[in-house]
Amino acid sequence: MTETKAIYFGKGAPPTADQGDFWINQDTGSLQIHNGLRFADPIFRLDGTFSSLEDSNSLVAGNMLRPDWDKLFATLAVKALPAAESLDGLIDTVHVNPYADSPAIGGKIIPFATPSGVTSVIIRCAMKLPTGVGSSTPVLRVLDVGGSVVAGTTLSCPLTSSFQVFTETVALSAGTEYSMELLVNNAGQHQAICGPISVEPVGGSGVFADDFERLHVMPDMLWHNGRYEIAGGTGLIASKCYNQSPQAQLVFDTTAISLSLEALADVYNNNPVWAHYVVLVDGKFHSAVLATTRRLSHLALTLPDGRKRVAIITGLSTFSGAVQPCHLRAVYVPAGELFQVIGPPAGKRLVIYGDSIVVGANATYPSWQGWTAHIRRRYLGTTIVEAHGSRSLNDDGASAAARLTLAKKLAAMGPAVVWITMGTNDYGLNLWTAANFGTAYADLLDQIHAAAPGADIYAQTPISRVAPSTEAANGLGSTLGDYRTQITTAVSTRAWATLVDGAAILAAADLDTDGIHPTVNGHAKFAASVATTLGI
């Protein structure tokens, strides 16, 4: 870290790079480290508390070094060289397009959503010329979800050797997803030294009625999360947020009574009820907030008075041509309120690999009432749900190479226990014969054992199906019992694996009207059986 040269006492917006390495904001009473605030570092406030919040009065993460900013348009190839670099290993200013190699009509881009009632925003960024660059005119602009430039949102930014703040108020539609772009190749390459970009809503209600702060949700903040890569999403760009395991949790202490959750519920179009976020307050169920679109949106949340510990549990994922997730991208908090993220605890990891039954399908609130949610409340450690609706072994492991990749993915989650519940969709969707399923299943067991030799492996056969469903021969001539037999045979020659008779777990009365998925009580009974097997 560079030597401190000056301390700046200011009001309002952060100072420029020449005004000091540290600054105190008189509005919020916080001491922030300028030219030294590292990604995900807490901010120390004058009242003695720490905050996990990083961006003020903005709908986007200002730090353009985040991978969320790195993708350009989905149709453009990923660049070999970085699209932006830090000047000194820190994050307050970045050099955008440092190698002058941006694809045509390329730039740094990140999505955002306007809150309800917000019909205009102020876009703002401080920029200057990089050393040795004679001229540059990057463009700030707003794009709709189809990639078209929104009329009246283009701001050309002719740069000089000193920082200038470029700002413009643009009209948008309320409750709508857009993308903010810094265009650096428009009929020629442009470079810039940039401070954080902000998109400030004008007006609004709830959290957005006054000053607010934004938490950009990062993978290592989440409890019960086994995914750390950038996620895909429907819309203009391929990366909208970091991937998250289904039903991952963000846990924090706060004094706020109103929050806004920034949701990316791509699952909505396929299963609207799965696009929900369960809210716990001091360990008890408080509410479930439902998304109403698959695109980025803001969900208002009201909390009780006083300091409390809150957990936001994300929803479910399914598959329809691609995995459709339900992620939590950001949390918005009124300025001045305590907000401290509680990091995930250490301990053993239970990884559950499966399908819609694993994610709690057909429960009223699957993220709270599904069987894996019950297990999570009993297992002393982390319970990672590696599952989505319609998932099958054929999807993940039709080839030896695919099975190796899957095994490495599961092993990378650091499991002490791996619980496998696969086969019902391989049967029900006529994906391959029971014999071919059994060959692949046995190989997957071997691959997992080789990749995670210390993990206890439980191989659960499919639970029973009842009318109106059936266990009779499918279109390939295999019954569901044939798939169970293949799993039993595979486990019988592998002493390090434990067979679990799934057909014995639930009775017909424990299944919902589709004859496939457990009821709310069925999920609780399922969890009790699993807990007994695991000894928890």
N, C-alpha and C positions, 0 to 999 in steps of 0.2 A: 504494500500500500504506500502511496506517495506521502511525503511529509506534509503535515498541515501547514498551510501558509497563512490562512486567515479564517476568521469566524464571522459569518454574515448574519445579522439579525434583521429579518425581513418580515413582510406581511403579504399574504396572498400567494401568488405563483412562485415556484422555486426560482432561485437566482440563476444567472448564467454561469458558465464555467469560470469566468474571471472574478466572480464575487465571493469566492471562498469555498473551502472544502467542506465546511459544516454550516448549517443554517438552522435557525429557530423560527418556526412559523407562529406568529402571534395570534393567528386566527384559531388554530387547533391546539396550540400549546405543545408542540412536539419538536423534538430534536431529531433532525434527519441528517444522514451522512451524504453529502453531495460529493460526487467524484470518488465515492467509496462504498456506496450502497450496493452490496452484491445481491444477485438473484436469490430470492427467498429469505434474505436476512430479515430479522424483525426490526421494527422501528421503535426506539425508546422514547416514551412520552415523559413530559415533565412531571406528571402525576405519579411516576414510578412504575407504570405498567408498560407492557410491550404490546405492540400491534403486529398482526400478520399482514396488514393491509398495505398496498403498495401504490395504487393509483387513486387519485382524488378527482371527483366530478367528471369521470370519463367512462364511456361505455366500452372501451377497448383497453387491453394491456399495452401500456405505453412503451415497454421495453421491446424493441424490434429485434433483439437477439434471441427472443423466445422462438422455439421451433414452430409455434403456431403461425409466426409471420413468414416462415421460410419458403413455403410453397408459393408459386406464382399462379398462373392459370392451370386448371386441370389438364388442359390440352398441351401444355408446354413440358418439355423434358426437364427433369430435375438437374440443376446445375451441378457441375463437378466442384466448382469453387464456391465458397460461401457468398451469399447475397449481401451480407453485412458482417462487419467485424468491429470488435471493441477497439478503442484507441489504446487502452492501458490495462485490459483485463477486467475492467469494471463496466458498469452498465449505463452511466448517466448520458453519455453520448456515443453514437455509433457511426461508423463510416459505411454508408449504403452504396452498393455497387462498386466496391473498392477495386475490382479488376476490370471495370468497364466492359463487362461481358454479358450483360443482361439480355435475355431473348427479346425479340421485337415485341413491343407493347407489354413489356414485363415490368414488374416492380414488387415491392413488399406489400403484402395484402393480408387483411385480417377481417373476419366477419363480425358484425354486431347486430343487435336488434334494438329498435326504438321501443321504449316503454309505452304502456297505454297512456293516451292523452298527450304524448309528445309528438309534435308535428314539425319541429325544426331542431337542428343541432348546430353547434359551433365546432368546426374542425380547426385544429391549431397545432402548429409545430414550429419550433425554433431550428433554423438551419443556417449553415454557412458553407463556403467553398472549402474543400480539402486543400491542404498544402500542395502546391504544384499544379493545381487545376486552374486553368485560366477563366473558364466560364462554365456555367451549368444552370439549367432551368428545369428542375424536376417539377412534377405536377401532383398535387393532391386532388383526389376526386373520390366520389362515392358511386358504387356500382350496385345495381339491383341483383336479385338472385339469378337472373338470366345472363349476367355479365355485361349488360348495357349500362352506359354511363347515365346517371340520373341527371336530368336537365338542371342547369344552374349550379352544379356541384363541382365544377372544374376550377381549380385555382393554380395558375402558373406561378412559380416561385423562382424569380431570377436571383441567384445567390451572389453575395459579396464575401469579402474576407472576414467580415464580422457577423456575429449571430444576428439574425432578424427573426422576429416572430411573424409567421404567416398565418392569417386567420380569416375565416369566412363563415357566415351563417347561411345554412342551406335548408330548404324546405323538403321534408320527407313525410311519409305516411306513418301514423302511429301504429304500434304493434306489428312492425314489419321488419324482416331481415334484410340487411344490406351488407356491403363490404367496404371498408376504408382502404384505399390504395395510395401508395407513394409510387408514382410511375417514373421510372428512370431510363426508359428507352422508348422514346416517342420521336421517330425520325432522327435518331442519334443517341449516343450514350450520354448519360448524365450521372454525376456523383454528388454526394452530399454528406456533410457532417450534421447529424440530426440529434436533437434531444427527443424525449418521448413525444409521440403523437397522442393527442387527446381528441375525443369526440364527446362534447359536453351537451347533454340534453337541455333544451330550453323549456321551462315549465315542467309539468308532470305532477304526480300526486304520490302520496305515501313516501317512500324513501327518496324519491326523485323531486319532492317538493322543495327540498333545501339541499345544503351541501351533503355529500355522501362520499364514501370510500368504497373501493372495489377490491375484492380478493379474487385473484386469478387462480383457480383450483389446479394444483399440481399433483402428479401421481404420488409423490412421497408424503403428501398430506393425508391421504386417504387410508382409512382402516379397511381391512379385508380386500385389498386390491393387489392383483397380480399382474397388472398390465401397465406398461410405461411408454409405449410407443404413441406416435401421433395417430389419431383416429381418422377414418374417412367420414364422409357425411354427404348428404344430399344438398346440392346447390352449386354455387359458382366454383368454389375451391375444394381441393381434395382433403385439406386438413382444417378442421374446425376446432378441435380441441384434443387434448391428450386422451388416449383410450383409457377406459376404466372397466374393471370387472363388474358384471351385473351385481347390483345391491352393495356396491362399495359405499363406505360411509365417510362423510366429512363431520368431524367432531370439533366443537369449539365452545368456549365460554363467552358469554356476552351479556350486556345489560340492555341491549336493544329490544324494543317491543315490536318493531317492524323491520322486515328484511325483504329483499327481492332476490329470488333465485333465477339465474340465467340457465335455462334448460335447453338441451339439445336432445329432443325426444324423437329420433328418427323412427322409432318403433310405432309411433302414433297411427300412421296410416294403415298398418297391418293389424295392430291390436291396441286400440285406444286406451283400454283399461290398464294396459301394462305401462303406459307413459305416466307413471305416478312417482311421487317423491314422498316417502314416509318421514315424518318429523317426530323425533323423540325429544322430550324435555325432562332432564334429570332421570333418564333411563326409562321413562314411561311413554307409551303411545300418546301423542298429542293430536296429530292430524295427518291427513294425506292430501297432498296438493297435486292436482291433475293438470298436465299439459293439454293444450287444445290445438296444437299444430306439431308437425314433424320438424319444423324449422326452429331456429333460435327464437326464444321468447322469454319474457319476464313473468315470473310467478310470484305474486304477493304473498307474504307470510306474516301472520300476526302471532306474537308470543306473549306470555305473561310477564308482568312486571318483575323487576329485580334481577340479580345475577343468577344465571342458570347455565347448565351444560346442555347443549343442543346437539343432536345428531341428525344429519340429513342423509337418508338412505336412498340411493338411486333406484330406478325401476329395472325393468326386465329388458332382455334382448330377444329378438327372433330372427329368422332367416327367411328372406323372400328375394331370391336373386343375389342378395348380399346380406351380411349381418346388419341388422337395424338395431342400434343401441338406444339406451336412455341414459344420457350423461348429465352431470352437473358441471357447468363450465365456469361459473363465477357466482359470487355472493356479493350483494350490495348492502352496505350498512350506513345508517345515518352518521355523519361526522360527529366525533366527540364521544361516541359510545365505545365501551370496552368490547373488544373482539379479539380473542386469542385462540388460534388453532391449536388443538391438542393432537400431537403426532401419534401415529399408530404405536401400540405397545409391542414390546419384544415378546418372544415366545414361540412355541411350536406352531407349525402351519398344517392345516387340514385342507387339502385341495380336492374339490368334488367336481368330477368331470361327467357331464350329462346333458340332458335335454330340457324340455319344457316342464317336466315334473320336478326337476331339480330347481328351476327358477321359481317354482311355486304356482304354476298355472292353475287357474280356477279357484284359487283362494280369493277372498274379497280384496285383501291387501297383500299380495304375494311377498313383498319385501319385508313384511312383518309376520305373516301367518304361514308362509311356505315352510316346508319341512327343514330346509337348510337354514332358514332364519331362526327356527327353534334351536337347531343344533348350535348355531353361532352363539346363542345366549347361554349355552351350557359348556361349550368347549373352551378350555382355558388356553387361549391362544388366538390365532388368526384363522378364519374360515374363508377360503377363497372359492367363489362359485365360478367355475369355468364351464359355462353352459349357456345355451340359448334354445328358443323354441324351434322345433323341427330338426334339431341336430341329430346326426347319425354318425356312426363310425365310418360309413362310406364317404361322408362329406370330408372327414379329416384324414382318413387313412386308407384310401383305395389302393395306394401303392406303398412299397416298402420305404421309399424316400419320404413320402408324406407321413408315414407312421413314425419314422425317425425324427422328423421335424416336430411332430406333436409331442413325442416323448421328451424331447429337449425343452419344449415350451413348458410342459408341466414341471419338469425337473428344475427349470430356472426359477420357479416360484418357491423353491426351497421347502418342499413338503416333508413333514414327518410322517404324514399319512396321505395316501391317495385313495379316494373312493370312486370307483368307476361304475356308472349305471348307464349302460348303453345297450341297444339292441331293439327296443320297441319300434323306433322309426325305421331302422334297417328292414324290419319285418313289414311294418304297416305301409311304408312307401315303396315296397317292392324294389329295393335298391340292389340287392344281391342275394344269392341263395344262402341258406344257413351254413352250408359247408364253406363257401367262400368267406362269409362273415367270420366263421370260426378260425380259419387260417389267419386272417388279418388280426383277430382279437388275440390269439396266442402270441403272434409276433409283437403286438403292441405291449403286452405284458412283459415280454423279454426286453423290449427297448426301454420301457420305463424303469425296470429293475436295473438295467445297465447304466442308465443316466442318473438314477437316484437310488443307489444300492442300499442306503440306510432307511428308505421309506417303507412303511408297512402298506401293503397294497390289498385293498378289499375289492373283489369283483362281484358286484351284485347283478343277479339275473333280472330280467324285466318283471315288473309287477303284473298282476293279473289284469286281463281285459274282460269285461262283461258286456252283455247286450245294452245298447244297440251296437256296440263294437263286437269283435269276434277274435278268437285265436286260431281259427281254421286256416287251412293252407292259403297262402297268398298267391299272387299271380305267377310266382316262380316255383310254386309247389311246396313251399316250406311253411310249417306252422310256427306259431310263436314258441311253442314248446321245443321245436327243433333248435331255435336260437339259444334257448336256455341250456339245452343239452351241450351245445358247442362251448358255451362258457364253462360249464361244469367240467367238460373234458379238458379244456385248456388249463384250468386251475389244478386238476387232479395230478398233473405231472410237474407242478411248480410249488414246492414246499413253502416258498417264501410268500405265496399269495394265499389269501383267505376267501373262500367262497361264501357268498351271502345269498340265501334263497329269497329272491324278491317276491315270488308268488305267494309266500307265506306271510308277507308283511301286512297286507290289507285284505279285508273281505269285500264282498260286493257292495255292502251298505256304506263302505268308506269311499266309494267312487262317485264322482259327479254324474250328471245325466248323460254325458258322452261315453260313459263306461271305460274311460281311459285315465283321466286325471283325478287325483284325490279331491275330496271336499275339504273345507276348512278343518273339520274334525279329523278327516283322513290324513291330512298333512301333519297334524299334531301326533296322531298314532304312528305315522311313518317315522317321525323324528324320535319318538320314544323307542322304537325298535332299533334305529341306528345308534342311539345313545347307549342302549344296552350292549350292542355289539362292540362298540368302541370303549365301553367301560367308563363312560362319563356321566 
